[in-house]
Amino acid sequence: MIYKIVDIILWYAPIGIFALMANLVGTVGTMGLASLGKMVFTQWVAYFVMLLVIHPLFMMLVLGVNPIIFWKKVYPAMLTAFVTQSSSATLPITLRVTKTLGVPGDAADVIIPLAATINMQAVAAEMPIYAVWVAQMHGANLTAAHIVVALMMGVFGAAACAGVPGGGIMIAALTLQTLGLPLDPVGWIAGIYVVIDMFNTMLNVTGDPLGVMAVSKFVLKEFDKQKFQAPSE
């Protein structure tokens, strides 16, 4: 029922988003749009560092597998996540591709649905970036304590964020409120969130099978590397 309510809201969201963007342009002009663009670009850079640097290093140094093989098998879930912007909607495909990665099927059945709601790696990077962006825009000084709180809110927000399109917007509001920063930029975030959420959700979904592989190798001791390397049927 909650997902249906969110779906209805998202159908009418473009009208509100148009009003928010019109207000943004009329209030702060092109300088505000440039600041917004820099923030979005920073989000993308953070996501691709995690996807193309941190994930491959984890696969090669910890799991001892080839990242290229992993991406070839997981790309259907990555593509679906990019298009739907929903970890929950991508869940059946994520579950299917995970079972081709040399992990026990029952482990995938248990972990993947849980990971779709609490393993939001991109959200953990997303929230501190919002905090720094809003603080710079309003001339606020962030102390070391504020930075620590922002990082913690990113971690906790990653576990609390809903696996539906736009789920990170409410976590962004909570993060800014916790840090005592203005909430006006939340409307701006909502106005352009789709361009953040596409890559955000793709990264979140890509990290879920990695979690299953790590559990299978180090906890269950049942990771089958030969099956991982075998072509998908």
Long-range contacts (C-beta under 8 A, 24 or more apart in sequence): 2-162, 3-88, 3-164, 6-162, 6-164, 6-165, 6-166, 7-164, 10-165, 10-166, 13-166, 13-190, 16-190, 17-190, 17-191, 20-187, 20-188, 20-190, 20-191, 21-191, 21-192, 23-187, 24-187, 24-188, 24-191, 32-188, 35-133, 35-137, 36-188, 36-192, 38-133, 39-129, 39-130, 39-133, 40-192, 40-195, 40-196, 42-129, 42-133, 43-125, 43-126, 43-129, 43-196, 43-199, 43-200, 44-199, 46-122, 46-125, 46-126, 46-129, 47-122, 47-125, 47-199, 47-200, 47-202, 47-203, 48-199, 50-121, 50-122, 50-125, 50-203, 51-202, 51-203, 51-206, 55-206, 55-207, 55-210, 58-210, 59-210, 62-214, 63-210, 63-213, 63-214, 63-217, 63-223, 64-225, 65-213, 65-225, 65-228, 65-229, 66-229, 69-228, 69-229, 70-101, 70-209, 70-210, 70-228, 72-232, 73-97, 73-100, 73-101, 73-232, 74-98, 74-101, 74-206, 74-209, 77-205, 77-206, 77-209, 78-202, 78-205, 78-206, 80-205, 81-201, 81-202, 81-204, 81-205, 81-206, 82-198, 82-199, 82-201, 82-202, 83-198, 84-165, 84-201, 85-165, 85-166, 85-194, 85-197, 85-198, 85-200, 85-201, 86-163, 86-164, 86-165, 86-201, 87-116, 87-117, 87-120, 87-163, 87-201, 87-204, 87-205, 87-208, 88-116, 88-117, 88-163, 88-164, 89-164, 90-116, 90-201, 90-205, 91-116, 91-163, 94-205, 94-208, 94-209, 97-209, 97-232, 98-208, 98-209, 98-212, 100-227, 100-232, 100-233, 101-209, 101-212, 101-213, 101-227, 101-228, 102-213, 102-216, 102-223, 102-224, 102-225, 102-226, 102-227, 102-228, 102-229, 103-209, 103-212, 103-213, 103-215, 103-216, 103-222, 103-223, 103-224, 104-216, 104-220, 104-222, 107-212, 107-215, 107-216, 107-220, 107-222, 108-212, 111-208, 111-211, 111-212, 111-215, 112-208, 112-209, 112-212, 115-207, 115-208, 115-211, 115-212, 116-163, 116-205, 116-208, 117-162, 117-163, 118-158, 118-159, 119-158, 119-204, 119-207, 119-208, 119-211, 120-157, 120-158, 120-159, 120-161, 120-163, 120-168, 120-204, 121-158, 121-203, 121-204, 121-207, 122-199, 122-200, 122-201, 122-203, 122-204, 123-154, 123-157, 123-158, 123-161, 123-168, 123-171, 123-200, 123-204, 124-154, 124-155, 124-157, 124-158, 125-154, 126-154, 126-168, 126-172, 126-196, 126-200, 127-153, 127-154, 127-157, 127-168, 127-171, 127-172, 127-175, 128-153, 128-154, 130-172, 130-175, 130-176, 130-185, 130-189, 131-175, 131-176, 131-179, 131-181, 133-185, 134-176, 134-181, 134-182, 134-185, 135-179, 135-181, 137-185, 138-181, 138-182, 140-181, 142-179, 146-179, 149-178, 149-179, 150-175, 150-179, 153-178, 153-179, 165-194, 165-197, 165-201, 166-190, 166-193, 166-197, 168-193, 168-196, 168-197, 168-200, 169-193
